[in-house]
Amino acid sequence: IMSSGEITPFSLVFHYEPEFTNDLPAYYVLNCQDLPPLELLGPLERPEWD
């Protein structure tokens, strides 16, 4: 994504939704704007897009 010399802004959303435990779901968002460093948000209780 960033190896060509140009950075394309992006966001990645990771979610962990346990099926076999009583843990609550957790969500993480990885953002990249125009320049590094990357921004990591989380753990979040619910996704930002809700």
N, CA, C and O atoms as a GROMACS GRO file, in nm:
protein
  200
    1ILE      N    1   0.083  -0.119   0.000
    1ILE     CA    2   0.000   0.000   0.000
    1ILE      C    3   0.087   0.125   0.000
    1ILE      O    4   0.054   0.224  -0.066
    2MET      N    5   0.199   0.122   0.073
    2MET     CA    6   0.282   0.241   0.082
    2MET      C    7   0.418   0.223   0.017
    2MET      O    8   0.505   0.308   0.036
    3SER      N    9   0.441   0.117  -0.059
    3SER     CA   10   0.574   0.090  -0.110
    3SER      C   11   0.604   0.161  -0.242
    3SER      O   12   0.721   0.169  -0.280
    4SER      N   13   0.506   0.211  -0.312
    4SER     CA   14   0.528   0.273  -0.442
    4SER      C   15   0.579   0.416  -0.431
    4SER      O   16   0.609   0.478  -0.533
    5GLY      N   17   0.589   0.469  -0.312
    5GLY     CA   18   0.631   0.607  -0.293
    5GLY      C   19   0.514   0.700  -0.272
    5GLY      O   20   0.531   0.810  -0.219
    6GLU      N   21   0.396   0.658  -0.312
    6GLU     CA   22   0.276   0.738  -0.288
    6GLU      C   23   0.187   0.664  -0.190
    6GLU      O   24   0.174   0.542  -0.195
    7ILE      N   25   0.127   0.739  -0.102
    7ILE     CA   26   0.042   0.679   0.001
    7ILE      C   27  -0.103   0.705  -0.034
    7ILE      O   28  -0.145   0.820  -0.050
    8THR      N   29  -0.178   0.600  -0.046
    8THR     CA   30  -0.321   0.610  -0.068
    8THR      C   31  -0.389   0.601   0.068
    8THR      O   32  -0.372   0.502   0.139
    9PRO      N   33  -0.467   0.702   0.107
    9PRO     CA   34  -0.536   0.694   0.237
    9PRO      C   35  -0.627   0.571   0.242
    9PRO      O   36  -0.691   0.534   0.144
   10PHE      N   37  -0.630   0.509   0.360
   10PHE     CA   38  -0.714   0.391   0.376
   10PHE      C   39  -0.752   0.374   0.522
   10PHE      O   40  -0.690   0.433   0.611
   11SER      N   41  -0.854   0.293   0.546
   11SER     CA   42  -0.895   0.250   0.680
   11SER      C   43  -0.921   0.101   0.674
   11SER      O   44  -0.984   0.051   0.580
   12LEU      N   45  -0.872   0.030   0.774
   12LEU     CA   46  -0.898  -0.113   0.788
   12LEU      C   47  -0.972  -0.133   0.920
   12LEU      O   48  -0.936  -0.073   1.021
   13VAL      N   49  -1.072  -0.217   0.918
   13VAL     CA   50  -1.147  -0.248   1.039
   13VAL      C   51  -1.127  -0.395   1.071
   13VAL      O   52  -1.150  -0.481   0.986
   14PHE      N   53  -1.085  -0.423   1.193
   14PHE     CA   54  -1.069  -0.559   1.242
   14PHE      C   55  -1.172  -0.580   1.351
   14PHE      O   56  -1.192  -0.493   1.435
   15HIS      N   57  -1.237  -0.693   1.350
   15HIS     CA   58  -1.332  -0.720   1.458
   15HIS      C   59  -1.312  -0.861   1.511
   15HIS      O   60  -1.286  -0.956   1.438
   16TYR      N   61  -1.325  -0.870   1.642
   16TYR     CA   62  -1.316  -0.997   1.713
   16TYR      C   63  -1.450  -1.020   1.778
   16TYR      O   64  -1.490  -0.946   1.868
   17GLU      N   65  -1.520  -1.121   1.734
   17GLU     CA   66  -1.650  -1.155   1.790
   17GLU      C   67  -1.644  -1.299   1.839
   17GLU      O   68  -1.661  -1.392   1.760
   18PRO      N   69  -1.618  -1.319   1.967
   18PRO     CA   70  -1.600  -1.454   2.020
   18PRO      C   71  -1.728  -1.536   2.013
   18PRO      O   72  -1.838  -1.487   2.040
   19GLU      N   73  -1.712  -1.662   1.975
   19GLU     CA   74  -1.827  -1.752   1.967
   19GLU      C   75  -1.833  -1.850   2.083
   19GLU      O   76  -1.940  -1.897   2.120
   20PHE      N   77  -1.717  -1.880   2.142
   20PHE     CA   78  -1.712  -1.986   2.241
   20PHE      C   79  -1.682  -1.936   2.382
   20PHE      O   80  -1.660  -2.017   2.472
   21THR      N   81  -1.680  -1.806   2.401
   21THR     CA   82  -1.653  -1.749   2.533
   21THR      C   83  -1.757  -1.643   2.564
   21THR      O   84  -1.841  -1.610   2.480
   22ASN      N   85  -1.750  -1.590   2.683
   22ASN     CA   86  -1.840  -1.483   2.724
   22ASN      C   87  -1.779  -1.345   2.701
   22ASN      O   88  -1.833  -1.245   2.747
   23ASP      N   89  -1.666  -1.340   2.630
   23ASP     CA   90  -1.602  -1.211   2.601
   23ASP      C   91  -1.692  -1.126   2.512
   23ASP      O   92  -1.767  -1.178   2.429
   24LEU      N   93  -1.684  -0.996   2.532
   24LEU     CA   94  -1.759  -0.904   2.447
   24LEU      C   95  -1.684  -0.883   2.316
   24LEU      O   96  -1.561  -0.895   2.312
   25PRO      N   97  -1.755  -0.851   2.209
   25PRO     CA   98  -1.687  -0.821   2.083
   25PRO      C   99  -1.596  -0.700   2.099
   25PRO      O  100  -1.623  -0.610   2.179
   26ALA      N  101  -1.489  -0.696   2.022
   26ALA     CA  102  -1.397  -0.583   2.022
   26ALA      C  103  -1.367  -0.546   1.877
   26ALA      O  104  -1.355  -0.633   1.791
   27TYR      N  105  -1.356  -0.418   1.853
   27TYR     CA  106  -1.331  -0.368   1.718
   27TYR      C  107  -1.209  -0.278   1.720
   27TYR      O  108  -1.187  -0.204   1.816
   28TYR      N  109  -1.131  -0.283   1.614
   28TYR     CA  110  -1.012  -0.200   1.598
   28TYR      C  111  -1.017  -0.136   1.460
   28TYR      O  112  -1.062  -0.198   1.364
   29VAL      N  113  -0.971  -0.012   1.451
   29VAL     CA  114  -0.965   0.058   1.324
   29VAL      C  115  -0.823   0.106   1.303
   29VAL      O  116  -0.765   0.170   1.390
   30LEU      N  117  -0.767   0.076   1.187
   30LEU     CA  118  -0.634   0.121   1.150
   30LEU      C  119  -0.650   0.222   1.036
   30LEU      O  120  -0.699   0.188   0.929
   31ASN      N  121  -0.608   0.346   1.062
   31ASN     CA  122  -0.622   0.454   0.963
   31ASN      C  123  -0.487   0.498   0.913
   31ASN      O  124  -0.390   0.505   0.989
   32CYS      N  125  -0.480   0.529   0.785
   32CYS     CA  126  -0.361   0.590   0.726
   32CYS      C  127  -0.410   0.709   0.644
   32CYS      O  128  -0.492   0.693   0.554
   33GLN      N  129  -0.361   0.826   0.675
   33GLN     CA  130  -0.398   0.946   0.599
   33GLN      C  131  -0.291   0.969   0.492
   33GLN      O  132  -0.263   0.878   0.414
   34ASP      N  133  -0.234   1.084   0.486
   34ASP     CA  134  -0.136   1.116   0.383
   34ASP      C  135   0.006   1.077   0.421
   34ASP      O  136   0.088   1.049   0.333
   35LEU      N  137   0.036   1.074   0.549
   35LEU     CA  138   0.172   1.045   0.595
   35LEU      C  139   0.167   0.948   0.711
   35LEU      O  140   0.073   0.952   0.791
   36PRO      N  141   0.268   0.861   0.723
   36PRO     CA  142   0.279   0.780   0.844
   36PRO      C  143   0.303   0.873   0.962
   36PRO      O  144   0.350   0.984   0.937
   37PRO      N  145   0.278   0.840   1.084
   37PRO     CA  146   0.248   0.705   1.132
   37PRO      C  147   0.101   0.669   1.114
   37PRO      O  148   0.014   0.755   1.095
   38LEU      N  149   0.076   0.541   1.120
   38LEU     CA  150  -0.061   0.491   1.114
   38LEU      C  151  -0.129   0.519   1.247
   38LEU      O  152  -0.063   0.527   1.351
   39GLU      N  153  -0.260   0.532   1.244
   39GLU     CA  154  -0.338   0.557   1.365
   39GLU      C  155  -0.418   0.431   1.396
   39GLU      O  156  -0.493   0.381   1.312
   40LEU      N  157  -0.403   0.379   1.518
   40LEU     CA  158  -0.478   0.262   1.562
   40LEU      C  159  -0.578   0.304   1.667
   40LEU      O  160  -0.541   0.362   1.769
   41LEU      N  161  -0.705   0.276   1.643
   41LEU     CA  162  -0.811   0.305   1.738
   41LEU      C  163  -0.865   0.174   1.792
   41LEU      O  164  -0.893   0.082   1.716
   42GLY      N  165  -0.880   0.167   1.922
   42GLY     CA  166  -0.940   0.047   1.978
   42GLY      C  167  -0.867  -0.001   2.101
   42GLY      O  168  -0.758   0.048   2.133
   43PRO      N  169  -0.925  -0.095   2.170
   43PRO     CA  170  -1.048  -0.166   2.133
   43PRO      C  171  -1.171  -0.077   2.150
   43PRO      O  172  -1.182  -0.001   2.247
   44LEU      N  173  -1.262  -0.087   2.056
   44LEU     CA  174  -1.387  -0.012   2.058
   44LEU      C  175  -1.500  -0.108   2.094
   44LEU      O  176  -1.495  -0.226   2.061
   45GLU      N  177  -1.601  -0.055   2.160
   45GLU     CA  178  -1.714  -0.140   2.200
   45GLU      C  179  -1.807  -0.171   2.083
   45GLU      O  180  -1.874  -0.274   2.083
   46ARG      N  181  -1.809  -0.083   1.985
   46ARG     CA  182  -1.891  -0.107   1.867
   46ARG      C  183  -1.823  -0.040   1.749
   46ARG      O  184  -1.744   0.052   1.767
   47PRO      N  185  -1.853  -0.085   1.630
   47PRO     CA  186  -1.788  -0.027   1.512
   47PRO      C  187  -1.828   0.119   1.494
   47PRO      O  188  -1.938   0.159   1.533
   48GLU      N  189  -1.740   0.197   1.435
   48GLU     CA  190  -1.765   0.339   1.414
   48GLU      C  191  -1.875   0.364   1.311
   48GLU      O  192  -1.938   0.469   1.313
   49TRP      N  193  -1.900   0.270   1.222
   49TRP     CA  194  -1.995   0.293   1.114
   49TRP      C  195  -2.139   0.268   1.156
   49TRP      O  196  -2.229   0.292   1.076
   50ASP      N  197  -2.165   0.220   1.277
   50ASP     CA  198  -2.304   0.199   1.324
   50ASP      C  199  -2.371   0.330   1.355
   50ASP      O  200  -2.487   0.332   1.395
   0.00000   0.00000   0.00000
